Every structure is written in structure tokens, then in C-alpha cells.
Amino acid sequence: MMPGSWGLRGKTRAIAEAEYYYEGDELKAKLAEIEADGDPIQTELNVLAEKLKAGEMTFPEYEKECANAKSEPYVNVLDMGIDPENVANGYFELDYNDLFVKMLTEHGIVGKSDEEIVNVWFNRICRTIVAQETADLDYGLQEATPNYFVDDVEYVRRDIGKDEVSSTDE
């Protein structure tokens, strides 16, 4: 180590030592470890952030690797396409980790392969969206429309098809 760093302490000294003894990827790894105060998960996250900054990985790859480092389930939509000849047909390309598949199986979703398990989950999500969309179509009928002749009376259309009158004078 250089004489100028002899009086340094703590993190500053550790960084100076790392810069003296290491270079390249080893230096990056050592600096990430120093910045993380020895926490292995934070060290890995720091290394991943450096790789992202250096352009060594894409953002979706970074997100997935961060989830893996934290031992968290991960799923992401990488791509979505539409058939130009029939816009009702299309596809989604999903990226996921093993922990996501494990979480799905722990919640009762089964299949013969990881892909089938994720496909079953995705189909359930799609069905839920369709069910919510159907419920939302009826929602507008429940909103009040003002009576333009009397300011304090509103007619409300309910699901049962009967009109109700409410008054603000009560």
C-alpha cells in the first residue's frame, strides 16, 4: 500500500487496500463487498448494479438476478405480440425464476412442467381479468344520473332493473 494510505481507517482503508491489491472484476467484486459491509446479499446486489451500469446485462436480466439474490419469486412480461391478420390472437412471453414456480405450486397450481404450471397460472389470471371486465360492464348502470328538472332528486339504476328515487331533502 502507498504511504499516503497508511493513516486511513475503516471503509476508506479497505477501499485503498482493494485498489492496491486487485484489478478488473476482482476489484469490482471486492469494492461491492466493502460497500455492502460484508452482507452477502447486498454484495451480490452491488455487483449486479455495476454489471447493469457497465452494460453487461439488460434491465430485465438485472431484475431477475436481483430477485434470485434476494430469494424472491420473479415473473415479468418480456414481450407481447399480436397477429396482424387476426388481432384477437396474440402471445405473451414470460420470464420467471424457480422460486416463482415453487410459490405457484405451494398455492395449489400443478402441472407436469414449470412451463405448464406457469401457463395454468397465466390462464387463471386471464380468466380473472375477463370476469372483472364483465363486472365492470355492469358498473356504469349503477352510477347515478342527475335529474335535470329537480336538483335534489337522482334516479339510480340498480342491477335488479328497478328505478329508485332518492332525495337530498330528507
Disulfide bonds with the S-S distance in Angstrom:
none
